[in-house]
Amino acid sequence: MRALLAHVAAGGDLLLYGPLEPDSVPLYQLGVALAEPLEGDFRLLGEDSRLIRHTATFSGGAWREIPFLSEGDAIWSVPARLHSDDRLAGLARRTPSGGRWAWLRGSLTTSEYDPSNPQPILGPLLKPLPRSKFFPSERLAVTALEALGWSFQIERQTEEARAPFTVLHRHRNAVIAGNFFPSPHATVRMRTPLGAPLFISAFNEIKAGHTIVPHQPACQRECRWFLDGQLDGNIRVRLLHPGMPDVKRRYLLSGLEDATIHFLPEPGNQATLRILQNPIFPYSLDDVLPAQILDSPWGPLVTLPLVSGELLFEW
């Protein structure tokens, strides 16, 4: 927990999930307190007034979390009510250092289980409650990520189309995205806090500041570049032959229009990094752009503002 607190204190973001205990995290920093445990059908207090069913059996215990600080201090919060008792389904706050906390209580259930009349559950999968009456609590994870600057927009061409799956992890300062598309009739648009991700060896279609993730049944893609300021376009990231004995990797970005590019350099190669704008072969070192590598919550980061045309990166 100390490492997580230090990450937020340094300006990073943190998403917590699950029930809170007095000694689990600093509750006062989250703005959460604990009250008597409750379970049942809670009414959301907001634009969406559907119910959330919270059952202690499936949700790591009863619901105890309540707001400790004014909700006006939060950048995102989801209150719910059972009779006259309020509980907190999720919350996000900004710290004085610029970091952001987000937390989700997590309410898991199945239509086979009624807390007022418990019966054996046949399974094997959990069955969703009717969405006309109950809010799908898993959607709160998407809105919590949005409070931290992430956006995942799923578009279905048919109602039966299954949503894509996306898994992200970090490797050598890059963002690695693993995608699985169980249906050809559903797509996902993605944006990160740094901007729209630009995947290597792909035509990246940008719509409204989001990248339409290239559609393949299953794939894993590396991303070191993020596009900000350019809302639409087609950005290609091409892997080029190094062509020189002192160059390990060389990439060409094309299709930029007054864009800001954020780049995550590979560790151990910052000293040999060279960036050229609108390069002409054979590439001259006289055309190298000055690139300052700064420390950030994402790791070493290079930012190039107001770029048009092409950029060549090599190291």
HELIX and SHEET records of a PDB file:
HELIX    1   1 ARG A    2  ALA A    9  1                                   8    
HELIX    2   2 LEU A   27  LEU A   30  1                                   4    
HELIX    3   3 GLU A   71  ASP A   73  5                                   3    
HELIX    4   4 ARG A  139  ALA A  147  1                                   9    
HELIX    5   5 GLN A  270  THR A  272  5                                   3    
HELIX    6   6 LEU A  285  ASP A  287  5                                   3    
SHEET    1   A 6 ASP A  13  TYR A  17  0                                        
SHEET    2   A 6 ARG A 100  LEU A 104  1                                        
SHEET    3   A 6 ASP A  85  ARG A  94 -1                                        
SHEET    4   A 6 TRP A  76  LEU A  82 -1                                        
SHEET    5   A 6 GLY A  40  LEU A  44 -1                                        
SHEET    6   A 6 LEU A  51  HIS A  54 -1                                        
SHEET    1   B 2 VAL A  32  LEU A  38  0                                        
SHEET    2   B 2 TRP A  63  PRO A  67 -1                                        
SHEET    1   C 9 SER A 151  ARG A 156  0                                        
SHEET    2   C 9 ALA A 186  ARG A 191 -1                                        
SHEET    3   C 9 HIS A 210  ILE A 212 -1                                        
SHEET    4   C 9 ALA A 202  LYS A 207 -1                                        
SHEET    5   C 9 GLY A 233  LEU A 240 -1                                        
SHEET    6   C 9 ARG A 250  PHE A 263 -1                                        
SHEET    7   C 9 ALA A 218  ASP A 228 -1                                        
SHEET    8   C 9 ALA A 174  PHE A 180 -1                                        
SHEET    9   C 9 PHE A 165  HIS A 171 -1                                        
SHEET    1   D 8 SER A 151  ARG A 156  0                                        
SHEET    2   D 8 ALA A 186  ARG A 191 -1                                        
SHEET    3   D 8 HIS A 210  ILE A 212 -1                                        
SHEET    4   D 8 ALA A 202  LYS A 207 -1                                        
SHEET    5   D 8 GLY A 233  LEU A 240 -1                                        
SHEET    6   D 8 ARG A 250  PHE A 263 -1                                        
SHEET    7   D 8 VAL A 302  GLU A 314 -1                                        
SHEET    8   D 8 ARG A 274  GLN A 277 -1                                        
SHEET    1   E 8 SER A 151  ARG A 156  0                                        
SHEET    2   E 8 ALA A 186  ARG A 191 -1                                        
SHEET    3   E 8 HIS A 210  ILE A 212 -1                                        
SHEET    4   E 8 ALA A 202  LYS A 207 -1                                        
SHEET    5   E 8 GLY A 233  LEU A 240 -1                                        
SHEET    6   E 8 ARG A 250  PHE A 263 -1                                        
SHEET    7   E 8 ALA A 218  ASP A 228 -1                                        
SHEET    8   E 8 ALA A 196  PHE A 199 -1                                        
END                                                                             
